[in-house]
Amino acid sequence: MKTIQLVLLSLTLILFSCKSLKKEKAIGIAFVIANGVKLQQKPSLRSSLLNSLDQNTKVEVIARKIPDSNKKNRIFWYKVRSGEKTGFISYREEREKKAFISMHKPAQPITAVITATSLRLRAQPSLTAKVIASMLRGEEVEVLLEGNVNQKIDTKYDTWIQVKRQNGEIGYCYKGYTRDKADIAKDFKNEKITGFVEITNNKPVYLNSPAGRKVREDDPVNCEYHNIAGYPKEGENAPVIAKARVDGKIYYHLEQTYESQETNWNCFSGWVEAGSTTFFQDRFAHTAKKCQDKMKYKKGFYEVINIHNYKSLDVCNVKIEELPILSKQAGETKKAYYKVNGTQVYMKSGQDYMFLKDYRDSRDYTSSITLDFKDIDGDGNYELFTSESNRGGGELQIYTFDGKDFQSIYTQTEGSDDNNINVTLEVKSPLLIEKISRMDGTNLDKKYKLVQNKLVLQK
């Protein structure tokens, strides 16, 4: 009887052990291509660090596009397994830092043709990985996996692919020195151009190549998120970077990167048939004519804004917010201030408009900036308050304006790992009140006066 009980107990332990050792199924693989990739315990920039992965480390991908634990951080994560550890790697390690590359299977079989004189086949998708063999121009290989991010090598900008040679060898090579055999058969000419197109078709079709298949979210692009829904619709316009002719038809390559509410860095990059578009060179002139009835201010103001927006302002979509602030100093020309597209500040003095500052020039593109004007000392000259939030933290700044430029008089960082506080600023003229709340529950109020363009702490 005891023998039977022991056997049953042993079987139970074995079954329990097998169940506990069962691993989550991997859906792909990825590689670390630069030292220091952070493997974190949770999908959060502030979670514990499990490991700092070295170059050429291979990991298994368990899940993709996992939202950050903090909904305010509009970023995504990979869930991966490295050895016995399971953790999370930020999309930014791949899309921004180019330190990590994940691979996926092509949607359909692809035969690639080597276009370089000699192309190295490597053990991993990295220029530092071991060389397995050299492949000569014209050799055909089967594409098994494609990378999800582009990397610049020499003058090319493309991704890595895993390929299988006709002799059975499997390795990785740079896609920029190969071509899809199907594309070669089409024999199209790709010409680089600059300009814009407006979509004239109510159902435009965007392709991954001239006369190719429809674009997909997992197509390699140089941004955090390939936004399929962000491609321009009828009546909208976008920049053109190339055109090609295939079987008598012309195609334009549209590409644009922009900030959105869902993720910080969205983009689209696809081809569209010319028959669905109207091509033009001057975006400002085209949209100013199209949306003339929507222009609330004098055309001269839009011309100034256009100069400070790379001379490609879309008048139909520019966002101008008039800040109801006038200088009250006796004898001075009254001034009005405007916030344009959320980050630029302009001033109207009399009948003239002038550009003051653009926060895109000095800030991380992942930042969200809000601007406001408040009069601290009640003298009628308003100070500029800025609030920047990014990557779980933020920064508050105050500037005075001397008639020519802004001078910073206050800076405070909040929500970072080394300064975990929350700050609010309140103006009760002639005082500025700084209210600091710490994570330990303690609060502190500081009062300042503005004296000769400097904030002086009051006791």
C-alpha positions in Angstrom: 0.0 0.0 0.0 2.8 2.4 0.9 4.5 1.6 -2.4 1.4 2.6 -4.3 1.1 5.8 -2.3 4.7 6.7 -3.0 4.2 6.0 -6.8 1.1 8.2 -6.8 2.9 11.0 -5.0 5.9 10.8 -7.4 3.6 11.1 -10.4 1.8 14.0 -8.9 5.1 15.8 -8.3 6.3 15.1 -11.8 3.0 16.4 -13.3 3.2 19.5 -11.1 6.8 20.1 -12.0 6.1 19.8 -15.8 3.2 22.2 -15.5 5.2 24.7 -13.6 8.0 24.5 -16.1 5.7 25.1 -19.1 6.8 28.2 -20.9 4.8 30.7 -22.8 4.9 30.1 -26.5 7.3 32.4 -28.5 5.8 34.2 -31.5 9.2 35.4 -32.9 12.8 36.1 -32.1 14.8 39.3 -31.6 18.4 40.4 -31.2 20.3 43.0 -29.2 22.5 44.9 -31.6 24.0 47.4 -29.1 25.1 47.0 -25.5 22.8 48.1 -22.6 19.3 47.2 -23.8 17.1 47.2 -20.6 15.1 44.1 -19.7 12.6 45.4 -17.2 10.3 43.5 -14.9 7.1 45.3 -16.0 6.1 47.3 -19.1 7.1 50.6 -17.4 10.1 52.9 -17.7 10.1 53.0 -13.9 9.9 49.3 -13.2 12.8 47.2 -11.8 15.6 46.3 -14.1 16.0 42.6 -14.5 19.1 42.7 -16.7 21.1 44.9 -19.1 21.5 42.9 -22.2 24.7 42.8 -24.2 25.2 43.1 -27.9 24.4 39.9 -29.9 22.1 38.5 -27.2 19.2 36.5 -28.8 15.8 36.6 -27.1 12.4 35.0 -27.8 9.4 37.4 -28.4 6.3 36.3 -26.5 4.0 39.2 -27.2 4.1 42.5 -29.1 2.6 46.0 -28.7 1.9 45.8 -24.9 0.8 49.3 -23.7 2.8 51.0 -20.9 1.5 50.5 -17.4 1.1 54.2 -17.1 -1.4 55.3 -19.7 0.2 58.8 -19.8 3.3 57.2 -21.3 2.1 56.5 -24.9 4.6 53.8 -25.7 4.6 50.1 -26.3 6.6 47.1 -25.1 7.8 43.6 -26.2 7.4 40.8 -23.8 10.5 38.6 -24.2 12.3 35.7 -22.7 16.1 35.9 -22.2 17.4 32.6 -20.8 15.4 31.9 -17.7 14.2 35.5 -17.3 11.0 36.9 -18.8 10.6 40.6 -18.9 9.8 43.6 -21.1 11.8 45.7 -23.6 10.6 49.1 -24.8 9.8 49.7 -28.5 12.1 52.7 -28.1 15.1 50.4 -27.8 14.3 49.4 -31.3 12.7 52.4 -33.0 14.8 55.2 -31.5 18.0 53.8 -30.2 18.4 51.2 -32.9 19.8 48.9 -30.2 17.3 46.0 -30.7 15.7 44.4 -33.7 12.7 42.0 -33.7 11.9 39.7 -36.7 8.7 38.6 -38.3 7.6 36.2 -41.0 6.8 37.7 -44.4 3.1 37.6 -45.2 3.8 35.7 -48.5 6.9 33.8 -49.8 9.7 36.1 -51.0 12.7 35.2 -53.1 15.4 37.8 -52.8 18.2 38.4 -55.3 21.6 39.6 -54.1 22.5 43.0 -55.7 25.9 43.6 -54.1 29.1 42.3 -55.6 29.5 40.2 -52.5 27.1 40.2 -49.5 28.1 38.6 -46.2 25.8 36.1 -44.5 26.0 36.5 -40.7 25.0 34.5 -37.7 22.9 37.4 -36.4 21.4 40.7 -37.8 24.4 42.8 -36.9 27.6 44.0 -38.6 29.6 42.6 -35.6 28.1 39.1 -35.8 30.1 36.2 -37.1 30.3 35.8 -40.9 29.0 32.4 -42.1 29.5 32.9 -45.9 29.7 35.4 -48.7 26.9 35.5 -51.3 27.6 36.8 -54.9 25.6 39.1 -57.0 22.6 37.4 -58.6 22.3 34.6 -56.1 18.7 33.8 -55.1 17.7 33.2 -51.5 14.5 32.4 -49.6 13.5 35.1 -47.1 12.4 33.5 -43.8 12.2 36.5 -41.5 12.2 40.3 -41.9 13.2 42.9 -39.3 10.8 45.4 -37.9 13.1 48.5 -38.0 15.4 50.1 -40.5 19.1 50.7 -40.0 21.4 52.9 -42.1 24.4 51.1 -43.6 26.6 53.0 -46.0 24.1 55.0 -48.1 21.2 52.7 -47.7 18.4 52.7 -45.1 16.7 49.3 -44.7 16.2 46.3 -42.4 17.8 42.9 -41.9 16.4 39.6 -43.2 16.9 36.0 -42.3 17.5 33.9 -45.5 18.0 30.4 -46.6 20.5 29.6 -49.4 20.0 26.8 -51.9 22.6 24.8 -50.1 20.6 24.9 -46.9 22.7 27.5 -45.1 20.6 29.9 -42.9 21.8 33.3 -41.7 21.1 37.0 -41.8 22.0 39.7 -44.4 21.2 43.4 -44.9 18.1 43.8 -47.1 19.4 47.0 -48.7 21.7 44.9 -50.9 18.9 42.6 -52.1 15.8 43.0 -54.2 12.6 41.1 -54.4 12.7 39.0 -57.5 9.1 39.9 -58.3 10.1 43.6 -58.2 13.0 43.0 -60.6 10.6 41.4 -63.0 8.6 44.7 -63.0 11.7 46.6 -63.8 10.6 50.0 -62.6 12.6 53.2 -62.4 12.6 54.9 -59.0 13.2 58.6 -59.1 13.7 60.8 -56.1 11.6 64.0 -56.1 10.3 66.6 -53.6 6.8 68.0 -53.5 3.4 67.1 -52.2 0.2 65.4 -53.4 -3.4 65.9 -52.5 -5.6 62.8 -52.5 -8.4 63.0 -55.0 -9.8 59.4 -54.6 -12.3 58.7 -51.9 -10.8 55.3 -51.4 -7.0 55.6 -52.0 -5.0 52.3 -51.9 -1.5 52.5 -50.4 1.1 49.9 -51.4 4.4 48.7 -49.9 6.1 49.2 -53.3 5.1 50.5 -56.8 2.4 48.1 -58.0 3.0 46.0 -54.9 0.7 44.7 -52.1 -1.3 46.9 -49.7 0.7 48.3 -46.8 0.5 46.5 -43.4 1.2 47.7 -39.9 4.2 45.4 -39.5 5.9 46.8 -42.6 9.4 48.2 -41.6 9.2 52.0 -41.0 11.5 54.5 -39.3 9.2 55.4 -36.4 7.6 54.0 -33.3 4.3 53.1 -34.9 3.3 52.5 -38.5 -0.2 54.1 -38.4 -2.2 52.6 -41.2 -5.2 54.8 -40.3 -3.0 57.9 -40.6 -2.5 57.7 -44.4 -4.0 60.8 -46.1 -7.7 60.6 -47.1 -9.5 62.4 -49.8 -8.8 66.1 -49.7 -5.7 65.7 -47.5 -2.1 66.1 -48.6 1.3 64.6 -47.7 5.0 65.0 -48.7 6.3 63.0 -51.7 9.9 61.6 -51.7 10.0 59.5 -54.9 8.0 58.4 -57.9 8.2 55.3 -60.1 6.7 54.1 -63.4 5.5 50.5 -63.6 3.7 49.1 -66.7 2.9 52.6 -67.9 1.5 53.8 -64.5 3.1 56.4 -62.2 3.3 55.9 -58.4 4.3 58.4 -55.7 6.0 57.4 -52.5 4.4 59.3 -49.6 6.2 59.5 -46.2 5.6 61.6 -43.1 6.3 61.4 -39.4 4.1 63.2 -36.8 3.0 63.2 -33.2 -0.4 61.7 -32.2 -2.5 61.3 -29.0 -2.1 57.5 -29.1 1.7 57.2 -29.5 4.4 59.8 -29.5 5.9 59.1 -32.9 3.6 57.9 -35.7 4.4 57.7 -39.4 3.3 56.3 -42.7 5.4 55.3 -45.7 3.7 53.9 -48.8 3.1 54.2 -52.5 -0.1 55.5 -54.2 -1.1 55.6 -57.9 -0.7 59.0 -59.4 -4.3 58.8 -60.7 -5.6 59.1 -57.2 -3.7 62.4 -56.5 -2.9 65.9 -57.6 0.8 66.8 -57.4 2.1 70.3 -56.4 5.4 71.8 -55.3 4.4 74.7 -53.0 2.2 73.4 -50.1 1.7 76.9 -48.7 0.4 78.4 -51.9 -1.8 75.4 -52.7 -3.4 75.3 -49.3 -3.7 79.0 -48.9 -5.7 79.1 -52.1 -7.8 76.1 -51.2 -8.6 77.3 -47.6 -8.7 81.0 -48.2 -12.1 81.3 -46.6 -10.8 79.7 -43.4 -8.0 82.2 -42.9 -9.0 84.2 -39.8 -5.9 86.4 -39.8 -4.1 88.5 -42.4 -2.2 86.6 -45.0 1.0 88.2 -43.9 0.7 86.3 -40.6 0.5 83.0 -42.4 3.5 84.0 -44.5 5.6 84.5 -41.4 4.4 81.2 -39.9 5.3 79.5 -43.2 8.9 80.8 -43.1 9.3 79.2 -39.7 7.8 75.9 -40.7 10.3 74.9 -43.4 8.2 76.8 -46.0 5.7 73.9 -46.1 2.8 75.2 -44.0 -0.5 73.5 -44.5 -2.9 76.5 -44.1 -5.9 74.2 -44.0 -4.7 72.5 -40.8 -2.6 75.1 -39.0 -3.8 75.7 -35.4 -3.6 79.3 -34.2 -4.6 80.1 -30.6 -4.8 83.8 -29.8 -3.7 84.5 -26.2 -5.8 87.4 -24.8 -2.8 89.4 -23.5 -2.0 93.1 -24.3 0.9 95.1 -23.0 -0.4 97.9 -20.7 2.8 100.0 -20.5 2.0 103.6 -21.3 3.3 104.8 -24.6 4.0 101.4 -26.0 2.4 99.8 -29.0 -0.1 97.2 -27.9 1.0 93.7 -28.5 -0.9 90.4 -29.0 0.6 86.9 -28.6 -0.3 83.7 -30.5 0.4 80.0 -29.9 0.8 78.1 -33.2 0.6 74.3 -33.6 1.1 74.0 -29.8 4.8 74.8 -29.7 5.5 78.1 -31.4 5.0 81.6 -30.1 4.4 84.7 -32.3 3.8 88.3 -31.4 1.8 91.0 -33.2 3.2 94.5 -32.6 1.0 97.1 -34.4 0.4 95.7 -37.8 3.6 93.5 -37.9 3.9 89.9 -36.9 7.1 88.4 -35.5 8.3 84.9 -34.6 9.5 84.5 -31.0 10.2 80.9 -30.1 9.8 77.3 -31.2 10.0 74.6 -28.5 10.5 71.8 -31.1 14.0 73.1 -31.7 15.2 72.4 -28.1 12.9 69.6 -26.9 12.7 65.9 -27.2 10.2 65.0 -30.0 8.5 62.7 -27.5 7.6 65.7 -25.3 4.1 67.2 -25.0 4.4 71.0 -24.5 1.7 73.4 -23.1 2.3 77.2 -23.1 0.6 79.9 -21.1 1.1 83.6 -20.2 0.6 85.0 -16.7 1.5 88.3 -15.2 3.4 87.6 -11.9 4.0 91.1 -10.6 1.0 92.9 -12.2 3.0 95.3 -14.3 1.2 94.4 -17.5 4.1 92.5 -19.0 3.3 88.8 -19.1 5.7 86.0 -18.3 5.7 82.8 -20.4 4.9 79.6 -18.5 5.8 76.3 -20.2 5.0 72.7 -19.1 6.7 69.8 -20.7 5.8 66.2 -20.0 7.7 63.2 -21.4 8.6 59.6 -20.5 6.8 59.7 -17.2 8.4 63.0 -16.0 8.0 66.7 -16.7 9.6 70.1 -16.6 8.2 73.5 -15.7 9.8 76.7 -16.9 9.1 80.4 -16.6 10.5 83.0 -19.1 10.5 86.8 -19.1 10.4 88.6 -22.4 12.7 91.7 -22.9 11.2 92.7 -26.2 13.7 90.7 -28.2 14.1 87.3 -26.6 12.9 85.1 -23.8 15.1 84.7 -20.7 14.6 81.7 -18.3 14.0 82.6 -14.7 12.6 79.3 -13.3 13.1 75.6 -14.0 11.7 72.7 -12.0 11.8 69.0 -12.9 9.0 66.7 -11.6 8.2 63.0 -11.7 11.7 61.7 -12.6 13.4 58.9 -10.8 15.8 61.2 -8.9 13.2 64.0 -8.2 9.9 62.3 -7.6 7.7 65.3 -6.8 4.7 67.0 -8.2 4.7 70.8 -8.7 2.0 73.3 -9.3 2.5 77.0 -9.9 -0.1 79.6 -8.9 0.1 83.4 -9.5 -1.4 85.7 -6.8 0.1 89.0 -7.9 2.6 90.1 -6.8 3.5 86.6 -5.7 4.4 83.4 -7.5 3.5 80.4 -5.2 5.3 77.1 -5.8 3.4 74.2 -4.3 5.5 71.0 -4.0 3.9 67.6 -3.2 6.3 64.7 -2.4 5.6 61.0 -2.7 6.0 60.6 1.0 2.9 62.8 1.6 4.8 65.9 2.7 4.0 69.3 1.1 5.9 72.5 0.8 4.8 76.0 -0.4 7.4 78.6 -1.5 6.6 82.2 -2.3 8.6 84.3 -4.8 8.6 87.9 -6.0 9.7 89.0 -9.4 12.4 91.7 -8.9 14.4 93.0 -11.9 13.5 89.9 -14.0 14.6 87.5 -11.2 12.5 85.4 -8.8 13.4 86.2 -5.2 12.4 83.7 -2.5 10.3 85.3 0.2 10.8 84.3 3.9 
